[in-house]
Amino acid sequence: ARLVSVATLLSNFVALLMADDSESHGDKTKSSAASGKSPKKDGKERFQARNWKEVPPKELKRMAPQALSRFMAYEAPSKEAMAVKEDCVKRVREFRRKERQHQLCEEHVSLDRHMQTQLVGELKAAEARNRIRGIRLRYESNRAREVNHLITCQPSARESVRLEAFVPPQPESMQTKDAMKKPERLRCEAIIEDDLGLTVNRLLT
């Protein structure tokens, strides 16, 4: 008798589940027909975990904490929870936007700092070049003044001219440009490399 009662209870429970499933499927088809959308085919519909039975608030109050937590885990969130969720999403988006703006400001500041340091380096290099040029001009002027003083202090005019010829007050600029053209340079090299003198020797008869 106990086995029969257990079997009947299981069969009634399965029938109740099937009835609830058919009712929910019918409600879905009705809602999709009312909205003008065709229901999805079997196999393509996304599974959503939910409670199959609606429990009144009185029974929810009488439930144990474990059963209540299991039941509420598959229920849709309340309006307060959705409002808190939207508020959190807004705060996260605002924080990301501010962080992005701060990062852009830091990049701009770093770029300005790099340009400033580069400009300061160029100015320091220009100052160093000017300082070296001033030192060189001062040295040349002092040297010319000392050489002129030595030239004027010679006992005779001939020695003064001789000293001026060997030690000029202003050093002459040396021209490093080649004075010969390319054919002339090739001719000179051929004469230099001719050990037997065949290039320049002439037989006079």
RAWOUR-V117875 format. One record per helix or strand of 2 or more residues. SS is the DSSP state (helix for helix, strand for strand). FROM is the first residue (numbers start at 1). TO is the last residue. If there is no record, write none. Layout:
<<SS:FROM:TO> <SS:FROM:TO>>
This chain:
<<helix:2:35> <helix:57:62> <helix:65:73> <helix:79:152> <helix:157:166> <helix:182:193>>
